[in-house]
Amino acid sequence: MQPQHDVIVIGGGFSGIGAAILLDKAGFSDYLVLEEGDGVGGAWHWNTYPGVAVDIPSFSYQFSFERSSRWTRVYAPGEELKGYAEHCVQKYGLRDRIRLNSAVTGTSYDDATAQWTVSTSQGDTLTARYLVNATGVLTKPKPPAIPGLESFAGETVHTARWDHDLDLRGKRVGVIGTGASAVQLIPAIAEEVEQLTVFQRTAIWCLPKPDAALSPTTRAILGRVPGAQLLTRFASQTYVELTFPLAAHFHHPLHLASSGERLGRKALRDQVHDPAVRAKLTPQYAVGCKRPSFHNSYLSTFNRDDVHLETDPIAEITPTGVRTEAGAEYPIDVLVLATGFKVFERDNMPGFPCVSRDVDLGEWWAVNRAQAYEGVSVPGFPNMFSILGPYGYNGSSYFNLIETQMAHIVRCLTEAGKRGATAIEVKQEANDRYFASMLARRPRQVFTEESCSVANSYYFDEHGDTPFRASPTLETMWRAGHFPFEDYDFAS
């Protein structure tokens, strides 16, 4: 039995797009990309709320082999990222190998045929020799578990499913959440609404954003002057490396995160006039425990008379508004849920049933803790590879993750071809060794700070683990090209 495709890629965001391009470059052209949405771009297809933008410099947030000189800002707005996704699909001829509106509803591996069977929301089943899970984690909205939410009689919208027909002018708007999406949304709508009430559970570190418009002249220089794009990318990559991979994973020996905290506290002093409001906006945990944000007008928005910050916990949503535990009543016309996404929940990693040898991957991770060799492969799940597997992402540019993990995957597929193998499976001892190495590096990470216990951070899974790869970016790149093939079993 021959499968219908050599490879099925699950997800049409940048992970799936990058996987497809790099499979083509390596000579693996018989693949199919399955995408749940009606367009490509992943997070940038789903997230279109006012103010949405990338939170690392655009010079890093792009493929190294497809550098753009068309960004209008150092931190590109969301619509430009969506446009970049469409550009990549068009330029690299991917359109006819992407199936939209095709959510994966289940996958299963058959040892006898060394194939994966994939079921979709279209009601069909597909087969492939190899499966590449290229789903991200910032796409599935996570509604809050607040009593009475369904009873609200006004309009309700989640930031990840924004309704562009929604008119906020002259409305009393309540925003639940102060995470990264809220930090961008709140300043963008504050001038439009009549009254804005922000319900904060946990304060977020909001750091100055080194953003600026890129003039036509600047863009022309980037596009035409030899070396200009490489120089800006190098500067951008260095900045990104210092602000997360090194600061988070080498927190204790290098003390880089303390610089971020000083910047955050200075921004609070400079931008928030009312000492009581400033105290409410000041996080009680170390920078890095929770995803920080970068914005230049979020904090100052709370100086407005028509913006109120409420930190008393919500008791319930009523048909007409929000009631807090202290009994305060807030009449609301529009309720905005800026409550983030499912991340390490067992129904999101993976976001579909994934069964091999009668074992479901989500359940296996729930029992054994989330783990994957180099963040790519899991023992007992042959011919399956992940872009964003546990301990794969080190917090650098997501594009660096895509290219690094695909270098690993392509090496496996190429070696299988050389050996005439139809099945590739990471060895248990190799996985155990890698997992142990990640845990051994944990004491130097910021996530071990005692204050992280009050951060309410999605970085932590149900076991209390933070499945980030505790490595500098250069190490992740080197490992992708040099991991020993002896760590895998190749079978015909």
TORLUMDO-709754 format. One record per residue (C-alpha): residue number from 1; x, y, z. Coordinates in steps of 0.5 Angstrom, whole numbers, plus 500, padded with zeros to 3 digits. Example, Ala and Ser with C-alpha at 12.3 -4.5 7.8 and 13.67 -1.06 7.14 Angstrom:
 kolse   x   y   z
     1 525 491 516
     2 527 498 514
% end
This chain:
 kolse   x   y   z
     1 500 500 500
     2 503 507 498
     3 500 513 502
     4 497 518 498
     5 502 523 500
     6 510 523 503
     7 508 528 508
     8 502 532 511
     9 503 538 514
    10 498 540 519
    11 497 548 520
    12 498 553 514
    13 501 559 519
    14 508 561 518
    15 510 554 521
    16 506 550 515
    17 508 555 510
    18 516 555 512
    19 515 547 513
    20 512 547 505
    21 518 551 503
    22 523 548 506
    23 521 541 504
    24 521 543 497
    25 528 546 497
    26 530 539 500
    27 526 535 494
    28 520 533 498
    29 515 536 493
    30 509 531 495
    31 506 534 501
    32 499 537 503
    33 498 542 508
    34 492 542 512
    35 489 549 515
    36 483 550 519
    37 482 557 517
    38 479 560 510
    39 486 563 509
    40 493 562 511
    41 498 566 516
    42 496 562 523
    43 496 567 528
    44 496 573 523
    45 490 570 520
    46 486 570 526
    47 488 576 530
    48 486 582 527
    49 484 586 533
    50 485 594 533
    51 492 595 534
    52 495 588 533
    53 502 588 531
    54 508 584 532
    55 512 584 539
    56 519 583 536
    57 523 587 531
    58 520 585 524
    59 527 584 521
    60 527 578 526
    61 520 576 525
    62 521 573 517
    63 525 568 514
    64 532 568 513
    65 531 566 506
    66 526 571 504
    67 528 578 508
    68 523 583 506
    69 524 591 505
    70 517 593 505
    71 516 593 513
    72 513 600 514
    73 515 600 522
    74 520 596 526
    75 515 593 529
    76 510 591 523
    77 502 591 524
    78 499 585 523
    79 496 586 516
    80 503 586 514
    81 505 580 517
    82 498 577 514
    83 501 580 507
    84 508 577 508
    85 504 570 509
    86 500 571 502
    87 507 573 499
    88 511 567 501
    89 505 562 499
    90 505 566 492
    91 512 566 491
    92 514 559 493
    93 508 556 489
    94 505 553 495
    95 497 555 493
    96 495 548 490
    97 498 544 496
    98 494 548 501
    99 487 545 503
   100 484 551 507
   101 477 550 511
   102 480 543 513
   103 481 542 520
   104 484 536 523
   105 480 532 527
   106 484 526 528
   107 491 522 526
   108 493 515 527
   109 499 511 526
   110 499 504 523
   111 506 500 524
   112 504 495 519
   113 504 500 513
   114 508 505 516
   115 503 511 515
   116 499 516 518
   117 492 516 517
   118 489 523 518
   119 481 525 518
   120 479 532 517
   121 473 536 518
   122 471 535 511
   123 469 528 513
   124 475 525 509
   125 481 521 511
   126 488 522 508
   127 494 518 508
   128 502 520 509
   129 508 517 510
   130 510 522 515
   131 506 527 519
   132 509 534 521
   133 505 538 526
   134 506 545 524
   135 500 548 529
   136 502 554 533
   137 499 556 540
   138 496 563 539
   139 490 561 535
   140 485 558 539
   141 481 563 544
   142 481 561 551
   143 475 564 554
   144 475 566 562
   145 471 561 567
   146 467 567 570
   147 460 565 572
   148 454 568 568
   149 459 570 562
   150 453 567 557
   151 448 571 560
   152 451 578 558
   153 446 581 553
   154 450 586 550
   155 456 584 545
   156 461 580 547
   157 468 579 542
   158 474 575 543
   159 481 579 541
   160 482 573 537
   161 476 573 533
   162 475 580 532
   163 468 583 529
   164 470 588 524
   165 463 590 524
   166 463 592 531
   167 462 599 533
   168 465 601 539
   169 464 609 538
   170 460 612 544
   171 460 605 548
   172 461 603 555
   173 467 597 554
   174 469 592 559
   175 476 589 557
   176 477 583 561
   177 485 581 561
   178 491 585 561
   179 496 580 557
   180 500 582 550
   181 493 582 546
   182 490 587 551
   183 496 591 551
   184 496 593 544
   185 488 593 544
   186 487 598 550
   187 490 604 547
   188 488 603 540
   189 480 603 542
   190 481 608 548
   191 479 614 544
   192 474 611 541
   193 469 609 547
   194 465 613 552
   195 468 609 558
   196 473 604 558
   197 474 599 564
   198 479 594 564
   199 479 588 569
   200 486 586 571
   201 487 579 574
   202 495 580 574
   203 499 586 572
   204 504 585 566
   205 511 588 565
   206 510 593 559
   207 517 595 557
   208 519 601 552
   209 518 599 545
   210 524 601 540
   211 519 602 534
   212 519 607 529
   213 516 608 522
   214 520 606 516
   215 520 611 511
   216 520 610 503
   217 528 612 503
   218 529 607 509
   219 526 602 505
   220 529 603 499
   221 536 603 502
   222 534 596 505
   223 532 593 499
   224 538 596 494
   225 544 597 499
   226 548 591 499
   227 549 588 506
   228 543 593 509
   229 538 588 510
   230 544 583 513
   231 546 589 518
   232 539 590 521
   233 538 583 521
   234 544 582 525
   235 542 588 530
   236 535 585 531
   237 537 578 532
   238 542 581 538
   239 537 585 541
   240 532 579 541
   241 537 574 544
   242 539 579 549
   243 531 580 551
   244 529 573 552
   245 533 567 550
   246 539 569 554
   247 535 573 560
   248 530 568 561
   249 535 562 560
   250 541 565 564
   251 537 569 569
   252 541 567 575
   253 548 567 572
   254 548 573 568
   255 542 577 571
   256 540 580 565
   257 532 580 567
   258 534 585 572
   259 535 591 567
   260 528 589 564
   261 525 590 571
   262 529 597 572
   263 526 599 565
   264 519 597 567
   265 519 601 573
   266 522 607 570
   267 516 607 565
   268 511 606 570
   269 514 612 574
   270 514 616 568
   271 508 614 564
   272 503 613 570
   273 501 619 574
   274 497 617 579
   275 501 613 585
   276 495 608 586
   277 494 606 579
   278 501 605 578
   279 502 601 584
   280 496 596 581
   281 500 596 574
   282 506 594 578
   283 507 586 577
   284 509 583 583
   285 514 578 580
   286 520 578 576
   287 521 580 569
   288 520 573 565
   289 516 569 569
   290 510 571 564
   291 510 574 557
   292 512 581 558
   293 510 586 553
   294 512 592 549
   295 508 598 548
   296 509 606 548
   297 502 608 550
   298 499 602 554
   299 501 605 561
   300 499 612 559
   301 492 610 557
   302 490 609 564
   303 491 617 566
   304 485 618 562
   305 479 620 566
   306 475 615 561
   307 479 609 563
   308 478 605 569
   309 483 600 572
   310 479 595 576
   311 483 590 580
   312 478 587 584
   313 476 580 582
   314 470 579 578
   315 465 575 581
   316 460 574 576
   317 458 577 569
   318 451 580 569
   319 446 581 563
   320 448 588 564
   321 455 588 566
   322 460 586 571
   323 460 585 578
   324 466 584 582
   325 467 581 589
   326 467 587 593
   327 460 589 590
   328 462 594 585
   329 457 594 579
   330 460 596 572
   331 454 597 566
   332 457 595 560
   333 455 595 553
   334 461 591 549
   335 465 586 553
   336 472 584 550
   337 475 578 552
   338 483 579 552
   339 484 572 555
   340 489 569 551
   341 489 562 548
   342 490 555 550
   343 497 553 550
   344 500 547 554
   345 493 545 555
   346 492 537 553
   347 487 539 548
   348 491 544 545
   349 498 540 544
   350 497 537 540
   351 490 540 538
   352 487 534 535
   353 487 526 537
   354 494 523 535
   355 494 516 536
   356 500 511 535
   357 500 504 538
   358 494 505 542
   359 497 511 546
   360 494 518 545
   361 500 523 545
   362 496 528 549
   363 495 523 554
   364 502 521 554
   365 504 528 555
   366 499 529 561
   367 502 522 564
   368 509 523 563
   369 510 530 563
   370 511 534 556
   371 517 532 552
   372 520 531 546
   373 527 530 543
   374 530 536 541
   375 523 539 541
   376 521 535 535
   377 520 527 536
   378 517 523 541
   379 518 516 542
   380 513 511 540
   381 510 516 535
   382 514 514 529
   383 514 518 522
   384 511 524 526
   385 515 531 527
   386 513 537 531
   387 515 544 529
   388 513 547 536
   389 514 541 541
   390 516 541 548
   391 523 544 549
   392 524 546 542
   393 522 553 542
   394 528 558 546
   395 524 564 546
   396 528 567 540
   397 524 569 533
   398 519 564 532
   399 522 564 525
   400 528 561 527
   401 525 556 531
   402 521 554 524
   403 528 554 520
   404 532 550 526
   405 526 545 527
   406 525 544 519
   407 533 543 518
   408 532 537 523
   409 526 534 520
   410 529 534 513
   411 536 531 515
   412 531 525 518
   413 527 525 512
   414 534 525 507
   415 537 520 511
   416 531 515 511
   417 531 516 503
   418 539 514 503
   419 537 508 508
   420 531 506 504
   421 527 506 511
   422 520 507 511
   423 519 508 519
   424 523 513 523
   425 523 513 531
   426 527 517 536
   427 530 512 541
   428 527 512 548
   429 534 513 551
   430 536 519 546
   431 529 522 548
   432 531 521 556
   433 538 524 555
   434 535 530 552
   435 529 531 557
   436 534 530 563
   437 539 535 560
   438 533 541 559
   439 531 539 566
   440 539 540 569
   441 539 547 566
   442 533 549 569
   443 536 552 576
   444 539 558 572
   445 532 560 568
   446 528 565 571
   447 522 561 571
   448 525 558 578
   449 524 565 581
   450 519 564 587
   451 515 570 585
   452 513 566 579
   453 508 563 583
   454 504 569 583
   455 505 571 575
   456 499 566 572
   457 503 565 566
   458 501 560 561
   459 509 559 560
   460 507 553 566
   461 504 547 564
   462 499 543 569
   463 506 539 571
   464 509 546 573
   465 514 545 568
   466 516 551 563
   467 517 547 556
   468 522 552 553
   469 529 550 550
   470 534 552 555
   471 539 554 550
   472 542 560 546
   473 540 560 539
   474 546 558 536
   475 546 552 540
   476 539 550 537
   477 542 551 530
   478 548 547 531
   479 544 541 534
   480 539 541 528
   481 545 540 523
   482 549 535 528
   483 545 531 532
   484 547 524 531
   485 543 519 527
   486 544 514 532
   487 539 517 536
   488 534 514 531
   489 531 508 529
   490 531 507 521
   491 526 501 519
   492 524 498 512
% end
